[in-house]
Amino acid sequence: MMNIDDANQKGKEAMDAMMKNYAEVTKGFQAIAAEATEFSKKSFQDVASHMEKLTGAKSIEAVVELQTSFAKSSYESFVAEATKMSEMYADLAKTVYKPFETPMTKAMAPAASAA
């Protein structure tokens, strides 16, 4: 049987682990928000720069070439950013799950040995 002091200690350890994890999760969300903000700023700057180039184009061929180049670079940039963001969300999910990993492993061990 567990006494009250042991129960209090386990409760304190659980609370400390939860608070540490909460801080890590918060940092993860802040990093994702910062990344999204930076990507938005860069995208806006790229569009503004592209519009300046388009207004200076001297022919339809130049416009088509500029537009094609911009579309390609925008797509590549979006795919790279989406990949980066998905990795950040995956890392965040791992961080959220981390406090449950050890207790779940311990809880599943008796069930696995009984089978």
WONORUR-V216679 format. One record per pair of residues at least 24 apart in sequence whose C-alpha atoms are under 6 Angstrom apart, sorted by the first residue. I is the first residue (numbers start at 1). J is the second residue. Records with the same first field share a line. If there is no record, write none. Layout:
BEGIN
I = J / J
END
This chain:
BEGIN
28 = 92
END
